[in-house]
Amino acid sequence: IALASSSAAFAATDFDTLDVDGNGAISQSEASVDAELMSKFAELDTDGNGELSKAEFAKA
């Protein structure tokens, strides 16, 4: 059984799950369901717009 998966594919799946409104970004409200993501949110939000793009989220 392969337990490892492509981190890019994993990130895309998680991104789409977390992006509840489907606007292509994860807001702080959407991220609040994941405590680990919230703890890294400010660090990952490199452009400071209060949302995580797919590119920013992929660095998680």
Backbone bond lengths (Angstrom), bond angles and torsions (degrees), N, CA, C in turn:
res aa  C-N    CA-C-N  psi(-1)  N-CA   C-N-CA  omega(-1)  CA-C   N-CA-C  phi
1 I - - - 1.463 - - 1.524 108.54 -
2 A 1.298 115.54 126.50 1.467 120.41 179.27 1.525 109.09 -86.69
3 L 1.308 115.63 118.87 1.463 119.88 179.90 1.516 112.34 -94.02
4 A 1.316 116.05 -21.76 1.462 120.04 -179.36 1.523 109.17 -86.40
5 S 1.306 115.16 144.68 1.456 120.23 175.31 1.514 108.40 -137.01
6 S 1.288 115.82 166.52 1.457 120.29 178.02 1.522 109.44 -61.74
7 S 1.321 116.65 126.33 1.462 119.02 -179.71 1.521 110.89 -63.71
8 A 1.329 117.34 -32.38 1.464 120.28 178.72 1.527 110.46 -65.47
9 A 1.322 116.91 -44.03 1.462 120.36 178.73 1.522 110.17 -66.04
10 F 1.323 116.54 -40.26 1.460 121.21 178.49 1.526 109.81 -62.21
11 A 1.324 116.51 -45.56 1.464 120.91 -179.53 1.524 110.94 -62.91
12 A 1.334 116.89 -41.83 1.463 120.23 -179.11 1.525 110.47 -62.92
13 T 1.331 116.59 -42.23 1.460 120.36 179.22 1.519 110.38 -63.59
14 D 1.311 116.55 -48.58 1.454 119.96 179.82 1.527 111.49 -64.22
15 F 1.326 116.24 -39.77 1.462 119.92 179.75 1.522 109.73 -58.65
16 D 1.326 116.06 -50.81 1.460 120.09 -177.68 1.527 111.96 -63.18
17 T 1.319 116.83 -33.91 1.464 120.71 177.30 1.521 110.87 -67.80
18 L 1.326 116.28 -42.93 1.465 120.82 -177.76 1.527 112.66 -75.23
19 D 1.327 117.37 -28.91 1.468 121.81 -179.96 1.526 109.13 -78.54
20 V 1.317 115.46 72.50 1.461 122.66 -172.33 1.525 112.27 -58.81
21 D 1.329 117.65 -41.75 1.467 119.51 -177.10 1.529 112.94 -84.92
22 G 1.329 117.63 -3.75 1.459 121.44 174.56 1.511 115.22 69.33
23 N 1.339 117.85 24.09 1.464 119.80 -177.88 1.527 113.35 -88.26
24 G 1.330 117.20 3.60 1.458 120.00 177.85 1.511 114.40 86.71
25 A 1.329 116.84 10.78 1.462 121.64 178.55 1.526 108.63 -147.49
26 I 1.323 115.32 152.71 1.458 120.79 176.99 1.526 108.18 -103.55
27 S 1.317 115.58 116.19 1.468 120.56 178.18 1.524 109.35 -79.33
28 Q 1.324 116.39 168.18 1.461 119.88 175.91 1.523 110.14 -61.69
29 S 1.302 116.94 -36.99 1.461 120.97 178.54 1.524 110.46 -62.20
30 E 1.330 117.06 -45.55 1.463 120.89 178.88 1.529 110.86 -66.34
31 A 1.319 117.14 -37.25 1.467 121.66 -179.32 1.518 112.26 -72.29
32 S 1.322 117.74 -18.47 1.466 121.06 -174.00 1.524 113.54 -63.36
33 V 1.325 118.08 -15.55 1.468 120.63 178.05 1.528 111.95 -76.30
34 D 1.331 117.32 -9.91 1.471 122.46 -178.71 1.528 109.02 -123.46
35 A 1.331 116.39 103.32 1.469 121.27 -175.73 1.526 112.13 -59.51
36 E 1.329 117.27 -38.09 1.467 120.12 -179.69 1.528 110.73 -65.83
37 L 1.325 116.48 -42.88 1.463 120.28 178.22 1.525 110.37 -63.82
38 M 1.317 117.34 -42.44 1.466 120.44 179.60 1.522 111.36 -61.32
39 S 1.334 117.07 -35.65 1.463 119.84 -179.20 1.524 111.68 -68.14
40 K 1.340 117.15 -20.96 1.467 121.97 -179.41 1.530 112.52 -107.58
41 F 1.333 117.26 -1.77 1.464 121.20 -169.48 1.527 112.56 -54.34
42 A 1.319 117.43 -52.26 1.469 120.93 -176.64 1.524 111.23 -61.70
43 E 1.329 116.69 -38.12 1.463 121.14 178.87 1.531 111.18 -67.31
44 L 1.322 116.77 -39.68 1.464 121.10 -178.43 1.527 112.64 -75.48
45 D 1.319 117.25 -29.21 1.472 122.49 -178.29 1.529 109.10 -77.73
46 T 1.328 115.48 72.09 1.465 120.71 -171.74 1.524 113.80 -66.34
47 D 1.333 118.34 -25.72 1.467 119.09 178.41 1.530 112.08 -91.92
48 G 1.325 116.98 -3.55 1.457 121.29 174.26 1.514 115.84 68.77
49 N 1.340 117.65 23.33 1.464 119.11 -177.37 1.527 113.83 -90.83
50 G 1.340 117.03 3.44 1.455 119.93 177.85 1.511 114.62 82.94
51 E 1.329 116.77 6.90 1.458 122.29 178.02 1.521 108.67 -137.70
52 L 1.340 115.72 155.07 1.455 120.36 175.58 1.520 109.61 -104.75
53 S 1.316 115.81 123.76 1.458 120.75 172.93 1.525 108.10 -78.29
54 K 1.333 116.91 170.81 1.467 119.58 176.35 1.521 110.40 -59.42
55 A 1.320 117.26 -39.63 1.470 120.89 -179.57 1.521 110.96 -64.69
56 E 1.322 116.98 -43.19 1.467 120.42 178.68 1.528 110.32 -65.92
57 F 1.320 116.73 -43.55 1.456 121.38 -179.00 1.523 111.67 -64.35
58 A 1.323 117.00 -34.96 1.468 121.41 -178.61 1.523 111.96 -62.81
59 K 1.324 117.42 -19.76 1.468 121.42 179.76 1.522 112.09 -83.56
60 A 1.332 116.70 -3.80 1.478 120.79 -177.66 1.513 112.10 -64.14
